[in-house]
Amino acid sequence: MSETSYKYFTNGVWPIRAVYDDQNRLRGTEAPNRETGEIELNMHWVNKVFDDRSGDIDEITKEEFDARVIEFLAQKKTNPEPSP
């Protein structure tokens, strides 16, 4: 049975969760979706998390991630969703 682990990131707007397998290989990224209120697969962030040479992505703690998800989802749906 394979174990999944996570690392948590943000670009200042989006909370991003990177999914790693039991051999510590990046398997994908997830981010909250304001429309569904769920954290969903969002592969847009894979390259940015895996190889961020721009310095736009910061690693954060799980607690910071959880707080940012709540904050992100609480924003009014009438606000346009920022582009990833």
DAHUFEN-V314248 format. One record per pair of residues at least 12 apart in sequence whose ideal C-beta (glycine too) atoms are under 10 Angstrom apart, sorted by the first residue. I is the first residue (numbers start at 1). J is the second residue. D is the distance in whole Angstrom. If there is no record, write none. Layout:
BEGIN
i;j;d
I;J;D
I;J;D
END
This chain:
BEGIN
i;j;d
1;22;9
2;21;6
2;22;5
2;23;9
2;27;10
3;20;9
3;21;8
3;22;4
3;23;10
4;19;6
4;20;7
4;21;7
4;22;8
4;27;8
5;18;9
5;19;8
5;20;5
5;21;8
5;22;8
5;24;8
5;27;10
6;18;6
6;19;6
6;20;7
6;29;10
6;30;9
6;62;7
6;65;8
7;19;9
7;20;7
7;24;10
7;26;9
7;29;10
7;49;8
7;59;6
7;60;9
7;62;9
7;65;9
8;49;10
8;58;10
8;59;7
8;60;5
8;61;7
8;62;6
8;63;9
8;64;7
8;65;4
8;66;9
8;68;9
8;69;10
9;29;8
9;31;10
9;45;8
9;48;8
9;49;6
9;52;8
9;56;10
9;57;5
9;58;6
9;59;5
9;60;6
9;64;10
9;65;8
9;68;10
10;31;10
10;56;10
10;57;7
10;58;6
10;59;9
10;60;5
10;64;8
10;65;8
10;68;6
10;72;9
11;31;10
11;45;8
11;48;7
11;49;10
11;52;9
11;54;10
11;56;5
11;57;6
11;58;8
11;82;9
11;84;8
12;56;8
12;57;9
12;58;8
12;68;10
12;82;10
13;68;9
13;72;8
13;81;10
13;82;5
13;83;9
13;84;9
14;29;10
14;31;5
14;32;8
14;42;8
14;44;9
14;45;8
14;48;10
14;57;10
14;68;8
14;69;10
14;72;7
14;81;10
14;82;7
14;83;10
14;84;6
15;30;9
15;31;7
15;32;6
15;39;9
15;60;8
15;64;8
15;65;5
15;66;8
15;67;9
15;68;4
15;69;5
15;70;9
15;71;8
15;72;6
15;73;9
16;29;6
16;30;7
16;31;5
16;32;9
16;39;10
16;42;8
16;44;9
16;45;5
16;46;10
16;48;8
16;49;6
16;57;7
16;58;10
16;59;10
16;60;9
16;65;8
16;68;9
16;69;10
16;84;9
17;29;7
17;30;5
17;31;7
17;32;9
17;39;7
17;42;9
17;45;9
17;49;9
17;62;9
17;65;6
17;69;9
18;30;8
18;45;8
18;46;8
18;48;10
18;49;5
18;50;8
18;57;10
18;59;9
19;41;9
19;46;10
19;49;10
26;46;7
26;47;10
26;49;7
26;50;5
26;51;10
27;46;9
28;41;6
28;42;8
28;43;6
28;45;9
28;46;6
28;49;10
29;41;8
29;42;6
29;43;6
29;44;7
29;45;4
29;46;5
29;47;9
29;48;8
29;49;6
29;50;9
30;42;6
30;43;9
30;45;8
31;43;10
31;44;8
31;45;6
31;69;9
31;72;9
31;84;7
32;65;10
32;68;9
32;69;5
32;70;9
32;71;10
32;72;5
32;73;5
33;72;10
33;73;9
33;81;9
34;72;7
34;73;6
34;74;9
34;75;7
34;76;9
34;77;6
34;79;9
34;81;6
35;77;7
35;81;8
36;73;10
37;69;10
37;73;6
37;77;10
38;73;9
39;65;10
39;69;7
39;73;9
42;84;7
44;83;9
44;84;5
45;57;8
45;84;7
48;84;9
END
